[in-house]
Amino acid sequence: MDPLPLSHAFTLIEPGPVVLVTTHDGTRPNIMTITWTMVRGFDATFALTTGPWNHSWDGLSETRECVLAIPTADMIDTVVGVGMCSGADTDKFDRFGLTPLPAQHVGAPLIGECLANIECRVEEIVERLDLVLLRGVAAHIDPDRRDTRLLHAVGDGTFTADGERFDRRAAMRAKLPAGL
Ligand SMILES: Cc1cc2nc3c(=O)[nH]c(=O)nc-3n(C[C@H](O)[C@H](O)[C@H](O)COP(=O)(O)O)c2cc1C
């Protein structure tokens, strides 16, 4: 094997689909793109890597609420565009033609064009580690989507979309929650 720069190692650990995170700072809603996410357990617990350098931070840390909106592969240019500008000077719902829909439990909006939306409350912020720990309180899915492929960011400006799916549910039954 050849040496790989350690700074490239993270691109080998695929972090799961790119999400759009909506917040509401009390004045208006905002959206940011987040690649670095993780699932913490079967009980709708998640983590985001982000921090105070983003405009969304104020809304996220003050209201302690957000929505994880799940875009599909056909939304790639919106996903990148949302992550390349700031809500400090841009109304991203307006600029990208996205529809804010009222959530049930949080002030941040759902995104109507996304495949699914997860309403979340912030459980804990570990600012030293740029970590935001979330707990989902409600989830919504659009059953009529034609493109259901999720987007995955390698981290070097390239992306992949969901491809072949392997079904090993029978072999993993004992480890899966009932109903999955
Ligand atoms: C593909 C992509 C992935 C991104 N992933 C992250 C991430 O994981 N964490 C983060 O803090 N910022 C991430 N960003 C950057 C933010 O989305 C970006 O700074 C955004 O403009 C912040 O918006 P705001 O200032 O309105 O909050 C990503 C951007 C792109 C384009």
The ligand as an ORCA input file, in Angstrom:
! r2SCAN-3c Opt
* xyz 0 1
  C     -21.527     20.235      0.535
  C     -21.348     21.085      1.759
  C     -21.217     20.481      3.000
  C     -21.055     21.250      4.172
  N     -20.916     20.619      5.368
  C     -20.769     21.373      6.509
  C     -20.644     20.747      7.778
  O     -20.661     19.525      7.911
  N     -20.531     21.551      8.870
  C     -20.506     22.934      8.777
  O     -20.420     23.623      9.803
  N     -20.594     23.538      7.573
  C     -20.741     22.797      6.451
  N     -20.856     23.401      5.233
  C     -20.767     24.872      5.177
  C     -22.072     25.550      5.512
  O     -23.184     24.927      4.886
  C     -21.959     27.003      5.040
  O     -20.979     27.656      5.827
  C     -23.274     27.724      5.036
  O     -23.176     28.753      4.092
  C     -23.656     28.291      6.384
  O     -24.849     29.028      6.220
  P     -25.303     30.125      7.262
  O     -24.145     31.122      7.413
  O     -26.503     30.741      6.637
  O     -25.560     29.415      8.537
  C     -21.021     22.662      4.075
  C     -21.166     23.274      2.815
  C     -21.327     22.498      1.672
  C     -21.471     23.170      0.341
*
